Amino acid sequence: MDMKTSINTVYLNGDYLPIEKASVSVMDRGFLFGDGVYEVIPVFGRNLLRINEHLQRLRNSLQLVSMPMPMSDLSWLAMFEVLLGKNPGEDRAIYLQITRGVYPKRDLTIKPEVAPTVFAMVLQTSPAPVEVLEKGLRTVTVDDFRWHACNIKSTSLIANVMLRQQASEADVIDAILVRDGNVTEGTASNVFIVKGGVIATPPKSQYLLPGITRDLALELAEKNSLPFEVKNISVQELESADEIWLTGSIREIAPVLELNGQTVADGKPGALWRTMIATYLRYKQELRNA
Ligand SMILES: Cc1ncc(COP(=O)(O)O)c(C=O)c1O
């Protein structure tokens, strides 16, 4: 097998193609309007992380934007299996995106008879080792000016790009978003804090994406009898937290050690993060071996 060509095989509307051969029309509504939704599903070994939860979130996103699910769960799984087979690797992620398809003219109105564009590719991921994660993230808080539908995993990510740019301009790695005095999420992650030995994260709402890693972290906390609560977190609570973490499929669980130029607590990753990352890495290893 030619590894070079096989590693970049993508799925587009029923075909498996070398990435250079995969193209969509400039009239695709994903291109014109960002009219689409997506998912990123981590893969450890050959096993997909929380596939049912990812497919459920995809269904929710599609429903909220009035798009039908283009294929059955079994067909998704069969396609992922083929795509993973064509893109060998250890830790990977499936990126999949569905747009509202190609219309003959630029028109916002939805025409249900038009077929969606379905695209998927495999990302080769290299999660940071614990020694690197331990160095922590430097962040700033920024005003979350996004819309009231942040629970949709939409490909319209221009606001997230602008917010991440504010972090880059502040010379830090990421931004923690604050709406009306409360923390919502990161630009591509959910936010957790620890205060007085209790883990906390904001409740699900239209102001944040319901992260699969967020739910997994809460589940692992419960399994390990670590105290946690789901509650609004004010910016003052964030600033006085003993620990801050960002969670996401790609970032996994990462400690934040600087916020707005101040160190978080003593500037070292906290005890609860250490317990949590060890538990998460064990979970991942079990999935790899499954
Ligand atoms: C805005 C936003 N919030 C949260 C997350 C975390 O979600 P998950 O844990 O499912 O990756 C992401 C992931 O990309 C995101 O883009």
The ligand as an SDF file (V2000), in Angstrom:
LIG
                    3D

 16 16  0  0  0  0  0  0  0  0999 V2000
  -16.6920   26.3020   21.2600 C   0  0  0  0  0  0  0  0  0  0  0  0
  -16.3470   24.9450   21.7870 C   0  0  0  0  0  0  0  0  0  0  0  0
  -16.6690   24.6230   23.0500 N   0  0  0  0  0  0  0  0  0  0  0  0
  -16.3690   23.4170   23.5720 C   0  0  0  0  0  0  0  0  0  0  0  0
  -15.7040   22.4550   22.8310 C   0  0  0  0  0  0  0  0  0  0  0  0
  -15.3780   21.1220   23.4540 C   0  0  0  0  0  0  0  0  0  0  0  0
  -16.1790   20.1020   22.9200 O   0  0  0  0  0  0  0  0  0  0  0  0
  -15.6560   18.5840   22.8520 P   0  0  0  0  0  0  0  0  0  0  0  0
  -15.2520   18.2260   24.2350 O   0  0  0  0  0  0  0  0  0  0  0  0
  -16.8220   17.8230   22.3760 O   0  0  0  0  0  0  0  0  0  0  0  0
  -14.5070   18.5800   21.9110 O   0  0  0  0  0  0  0  0  0  0  0  0
  -15.3610   22.7390   21.5080 C   0  0  0  0  0  0  0  0  0  0  0  0
  -14.6670   21.7270   20.6960 C   0  0  0  0  0  0  0  0  0  0  0  0
  -14.1570   21.9850   19.6600 O   0  0  0  0  0  0  0  0  0  0  0  0
  -15.6920   24.0130   20.9630 C   0  0  0  0  0  0  0  0  0  0  0  0
  -15.3850   24.3230   19.7030 O   0  0  0  0  0  0  0  0  0  0  0  0
  1  2  1  0
  2  3  1  0
  2 15  2  0
  3  4  2  0
  4  5  1  0
  5  6  1  0
  5 12  2  0
  6  7  1  0
  7  8  1  0
  8  9  2  0
  8 10  1  0
  8 11  1  0
 12 13  1  0
 12 15  1  0
 13 14  2  0
 15 16  1  0
M  END
$$$$
